[in-house]
């Protein structure tokens, strides 16, 4: 589960008045999860698609998995996909 609080320092500059969580902050959460899951750092973002916004204070689910030797991620809120992609880790 991830949640970016409304007071996060990235938000005032990311659409003032109607902030949303920047994609780079979501990718940071992917990197943190990868470190926890596999003890690897995020070496490369192969592909990332942001399909719906995450707003400050909203909770979202982050899933990591391996498919065909690649690390895939998906971020969703309830059943709505917010972001998906493929990353590479490195020890």
C-alpha positions in Angstrom: 0.0 0.0 0.0 1.3 3.5 -0.8 0.0 6.9 0.0 1.6 10.3 -0.7 0.6 12.8 2.0 -0.8 16.2 1.0 2.3 17.9 2.6 4.8 16.1 0.4 7.3 18.7 -0.9 6.8 17.7 -4.6 3.2 18.7 -4.7 3.1 22.5 -4.6 4.9 22.7 -7.9 3.0 19.9 -9.6 -0.2 21.6 -10.7 -0.8 24.2 -8.0 -4.4 24.4 -6.8 -5.1 20.8 -8.0 -2.0 18.8 -7.2 -1.4 15.2 -8.3 1.4 12.8 -7.5 4.1 13.0 -10.1 5.1 9.9 -12.0 8.7 10.1 -10.6 7.3 9.8 -7.1 5.4 6.7 -8.1 8.6 5.3 -9.6 10.4 6.1 -6.4 7.8 3.8 -4.6 8.6 1.1 -7.2 12.3 1.5 -6.4 11.6 1.2 -2.6 9.4 -1.9 -3.2 12.1 -3.5 -5.4 14.7 -2.9 -2.7 12.4 -4.6 -0.1 11.4 -7.5 -2.4 14.7 -8.4 -4.0 17.3 -6.3 -2.2 18.0 -4.6 -5.6 18.2 -1.0 -6.6 16.3 0.2 -9.6 18.8 0.2 -12.4 16.6 1.1 -15.3 13.0 1.9 -16.2 12.4 -0.1 -19.4 8.8 1.1 -19.8 6.3 3.1 -17.8 2.8 4.1 -18.6 0.7 6.4 -16.4 -2.9 6.0 -17.2 -4.8 7.8 -14.4 -3.8 10.3 -11.7 -3.1 9.6 -8.1 -4.1 12.5 -5.8 -2.4 13.4 -2.5 -3.8 11.4 0.4 -5.2 8.6 -1.8 -4.2 5.1 -1.1 -3.0 2.9 -3.9 -1.8 -0.7 -4.2 1.7 -1.4 -5.7 2.3 -4.9 -7.1 5.6 -6.2 -8.3 6.0 -9.5 -10.2 8.3 -11.3 -12.5 7.2 -12.4 -16.0 9.5 -13.8 -18.6 12.6 -12.7 -16.6 11.4 -9.1 -16.4 10.2 -7.2 -13.3 6.7 -5.8 -13.9 4.9 -3.3 -11.7 1.3 -2.2 -11.5 -0.1 0.6 -9.3 -3.9 0.7 -8.8 -6.5 2.3 -6.7 -9.5 0.1 -6.0 -9.7 -1.7 -9.3 -8.5 1.2 -11.5 -5.1 0.9 -13.0 -3.0 4.1 -12.4 0.4 3.0 -13.7 2.2 0.0 -15.1 5.6 -0.8 -16.5 8.8 -2.8 -16.6 11.9 -2.1 -14.6 15.3 -3.7 -14.2 17.0 -4.2 -10.9 20.6 -4.5 -10.0 22.3 -5.8 -6.8 
